[in-house]
Amino acid sequence: MTKCFIIAAMTADGYIAKEVKHAAFWTSKEDKKRFVELTKQAGVVIMGLNTFHTLPRPLKERINIVYSPDKIEGIETTAKEPKELLDELDGRGIKEVAICGGSQIYTMFMKAGVVDRLYLTIEPLIFGNGLRLFREDMHYHLELKSVVQAEHGALLLEYKVDYSGSMKLN
């Protein structure tokens, strides 16, 4: 099956953006470099329409798949459930995808149980308010695989998701 990872940057107080239209230009150069490397390696990026609209253009050298009810010229759009989409991509020979936001898409893929890894960058900033990484209660165990402290204080974290001990909080 196609592997799936979440990649996100957040503030020290846990926000991925101030509001829906807030582009991620506030992140460190190390975060941007890591984002480009990991998403190009995967070859496919999946995101919601709001996240797509924060970009100046589709991401080059990657297949861009956007959750949208409307067609977008030059972009693949979908409304499929995560498992169904990943099965379709697997059938196309795609081995790995990057989930690039926003909160609703991160939540949907995490709750579907298809995310293998989380690549999180914790930036030394505080927004005080904004959008969180996930929108719903959930309980999953993570295994820290690596941590790198960037030059200006950002932490680049890699976690493996362990679904074996997970539980629903409903």
N, C-alpha and C positions, 0 to 999 in steps of 0.2 A: 504494500500500500504506500501511497505517496506520503512522505514525511511532512510534518507541518510545524512551524515554529512561529512564536509571537516575537516581534521586535518592537520595542517601545522605549522612549525616554520619558522620565518623569522628574518632577521637582523633589526636593528632600521631604516635602510635606505631601507627596503622593499624587500630584496632579500631572496629567499629560498635556493639558492645554488650559488656557484661561476660559475659553468659550469655544463653541463649535467651529467658528471660522478662523481660529488662532493657528497659524502655520507653525511648524516646528523649527523655525529658524533660530530659536533661542538656545538650541543645544550646542554642545562643544564640538570642536573640529574632530576630536576623537570619536564622538558619537556618530557624526556624519560619515566619517571614514568607515567605521564599522558597519553602519547601515548599508552603504554602497557595496562593500565587500560581501556581506552576507546575503543581500538580496540579489546581487548579480550571480553569486554562486548558486543560489536556489533557482534563479531564472524566471520565477513567477512571483508576482506580488498580488495580494488580495487585500482590498480595502473597501470601506464604505464610501458612499457618494460624498458625504461632507469632507472626509479626509482627502478624497480625490480633488475636490474643489480648492483645497488649500495649496495644491501643487501648481507651479507655473505651467507645467506640461506633463504628459505621461512620462513615467520613468523609462529612460533609454536602456536598451539592451536587456529588457525584461518584458515578459508578457504581463500586461496590466489587466487584472480582472476586478471589476467594480460592482458592488451590490447596488443595483439601480433598477427601478421599474421601467426606465426609458433606455433606449439605445443611445450610445455615445460613439460618434464616428471614430474609427481606428482603435477602439477599446472593446474588450470582451466584457459583457455585462451578464449578471446572473441574479437569480433569486433563490437558488438551490440551497438546501440544507447542507451544512458542512460535509457530512459523510458522503452524500450524493455527489457533491462537487469534487471531492478528493478522489472518489472512485472514477469519475469521468476523466479527471486529469491523469490518473494512473493508467487508464486505458489509452491515453495519448502518449504514454511513455515518460511523463513528468515524474521525477523522483522526489522533488522537494519544493515546498512553497513557503513564502514568508507572509505572515498576517501582519499588516501594517496599520491597522486602526480603522476606525476609532473604537471607543468604548463598547458600542453595541456589537461590533464585529468581533472584537477580542472576547467579549462575554459569550457570544454565540459559539465560537470555535472551542473555547475552553469548556463550556458546559456540554458540548457534543463529545468531549473526551478524545479529541483527535490531536491535541497539541503535544508534541514530544518535548520541546524545549522553550524556555523563555530567555530572551536576550534583553536584559533591562539595563538602561543607563540611568543612574541616579545623579542628577545635576545639582550642584551646590547653589540652588535657588529656592525661594519660597514664593508661591503665588497666593497662598492664604485661602483661595477659593478656585473652583474650576471643575474640570472634567476628570474623573477618576479613571484608572485603567479598566476596571470592571464595573458594571452597572447593577449586578445582582449579588446576593449572598452566595458564597460557595466555600468549600473547604477542600483544598488539595494540598498534598505534601510536595515540597520541592527539595531536590537534592542539589546543593551548590556544587557546580563543576569547576568554575573559575571566577576569579575576581581580579580586576586590574584597576589600579588607581591612576587616572589620567593626570597629565601635567598640572591642570588647574583645579583639581579636586573632584572631578567627576569619578564615579565608580562604574565600571563596566562589569556587569554580572551575567553569568550564564547559569541557568538552572535546568535540571532535568525534571520533568513532571512525573511524579509517582502516583498513579491512580489507585494503587492497591489499598492504601489506607484511607481513601477519600470517603466523604460522607455528605449526604444532603442535609441542608439546614432548614428545610421546610417543616 
